[in-house]
């Protein structure tokens, strides 16, 4: 029985590894395909997504909300430079031209910064919301306790 | 009606304090003319019962329903205010027989009656009256020459009233059998029809002689004569009765009730003028006398009497062995010896500190079983304890002695030494057991007061504030309390020990399960019990508007409201009390402050509130503990919000970029 259970657990771990490995394989294949088919876009992506890489490095939250926030907006900031690259013929020269324009850097990194700011703002907002919630709850409980004491005397406590 | 404020009895009979009817007066009660407002032509008289002597209340209704020409039965009764006594008292109304008394009590003598009149007028009438009573299981116990009346224009006579005082209380020892004569007048008890037949025999002797058979003798002398010579010889000293009457009188005056004639015997004798004489067994006499108190005694009855008169001397004789030697060798009566041995064994088995008087009382009962229960100066028939207890209670002392006798099971012993099984003994034993329990209980509604009311059905409530109001029935109690409250005679608690005992005896349903609360030292609990009892009485009997009593009880309501824990409930009740105004319905008052289940609901809700309070405390503690985890919670929430906002912004930015790119 124990042997059977151990075998099942090993099978599950293998399946998990297999899934991740498969995803990695798909990613590597896609990346390779992108490098082969659209190298200029890859160059732009690598350069433009650097803030997201930094965010991923500094993000300590297990669910990586900072990374997600920065990466999502960072990716949106790459849309305009990528369209410019497409217009310039999707070449390495075009990529060089796009990357040499400081406005594009401003757009890409500014978008990533916005993500960072949004994350920081939302954290502050969450703290305020939770503070208000707790305060209201405490006030409500204290009022209930007062009503109880008023109705039944101090014996009921509160 | 002559001058003086007339009182109305039973809503029908008018009596005036200044119109007396002395020919119907009894030794303790004055009689007054009563006018029947419905049939004014029928003459009636009223007896004002002495407040300290309760009438035979339980017999009034059955006798009122009886219409026998040879028996004076009541036509109405009531409790009225009687100005001459300055208080309320019981009044009994009887129809006048039309003729005079056979013997005027103030004269004390009468012309000797002829044999014909005695045998053909007095005797048949008395037998008819006694038969009617026997049919209801009632004894008359007041047959004497001064309580017999002639009927107008008839030979028949009427047995006078027998209700206005305890049984045989007014009887001279002449008209009582030895056992009953040994008892004090108020302790003679209802006895049996045999006692009435004895009284009839003694009455016939008086009427035949025209004077008292014991004329010139004291009661004690008459009694000693009866004991020593027998009633027949003692009462007929110097008389020469006609031969035909000798047999009759001998049969009626037999000292042993087993030998005395019965009603069927008497009936048979009237019809055939002869009856086989019963064998009269004389009291067993000892071979040699026992010396007690300097007197020689030859019979067990005589020794018992001497022992009771000097218990210390008797105890000495019992201890020394003289008594035992006399009992075994001289009296040689195995039945008495066995009874005495039982008495001494019971005394030895009981508390070693048992007073000598109690041992002597038991020995005396064993020696003379038919004699009354004699202890501590009292001599009482077992069915006469009630009036005797009342007499002792009203006197300076003595009630405690009677209570002591009950607790010491002396009546049980008395019943135990009676020869032969009598079916009426079994309920009596149960009754005495119950009386002991009642006496042993110290709560209001029990104790000596309860015994007074249990044993005297006609006794009014003796509570000092309402004693003069003479509440005999439970329906009269609340009006009496109302008058006492209005006059400011009632203290803090309207239900004192007497009122509680009276209610418990007369209307147990009103006070059942309230005894503990009435005894409580907790004022709200006591007040609530008082209100509950009074409300129940009002519901059962009225009156609808006892204003002063209601006002008194209203004063106790705030105290009852404080029993509740809920402040809103208290406030609601206070408002309801304020809105009561002049409402005098005690049950409504009770419902305001103690509706069924309300206190339990209050307690349940209080427990719920306590649980709720504990939950709140717990929640507050949890809330405080949450402050420590708030940053991680904020990080989680903030992260999610940030992702959501980022997605929104990203889409917007992407759209703007697409538009700009053209």
Interface residues (C-beta under 8 A of the other chain):
Chain A: X61 X63 X65 X66 X68 X69 X70 X72 X73 X75 X76 X77 X79 X80 X83 X84 X87 X111 X114 X115 X118 X119 X121 X122 X123 X124 X125 X126 X127 X129 X130 X131 X134 X137 X138 X141 X142 X144 X145 X148 X149 X150 X151 X152 X153 X155 X156 X157 X158
Chain B: X565 X566 X567 X568 X606 X609 X610 X612 X613 X614 X616 X617 X619 X620 X623 X626 X627 X630 X631 X633 X634 X635 X636 X637 X638 X639 X640 X641 X642 X643 X645 X646 X647 X649 X650 X651 X652 X653 X654 X657 X658 X660 X661
